[in-house]
């Protein structure tokens, strides 16, 4: 048996996510260029501040076949224009892998799409588990007024492909209209 890993225990706070992470990856506004529709408002906001949009708290699990990677993501409340703060989004490098998101705190949406642009969204609130099937890209957005925290679980060898999202975007965007989240076509989306 090669490289036998010892079992591990992880503490998770429903309000803050992983309590003692092995790593924290932060994504600030300047790292989200091109993800929002309203470029003018994005640049205006960035010239005034560079807020933290979201952070991912990770546990050191081998990124290889047979393992299950888990982490928690916290998306902070806020908007760029009418669009809610969101994760960058990705497809998996190994496209035939699925992922699970389980909402711990706050609320938001899990937006998924195929490479052909077919989209689906799940309203996430505490206790809701969203299943992301193989071949679907995904991103999440915070549509509430407090932190949106969720647990993610996926195969260790799934990998992340951000390039396709950076190049084409998502076919749909989530915007606030009359105080409510509304899913609309993304005018910047290219197939």
Buried (B, 14 or more C-beta within 10 A) or exposed (E): EEEEEEEEEBEBEEEBBBEEBEEEEEBBBEEBEEBBBBEEBBEEBBEEEEBBBBBBBBBEBEEEEEBEBBBBBBBBBBBBBBBBBBBBBBBBEBBEBBBBBBBBBBBBBBBBBBEEBEBBBBEBEEEBBBEBEEBBBBBBBBBBEEBBBBBBBBBBBBBBBEEEBBEBBBBBBBBBEEEEBEBEEBEBBEE
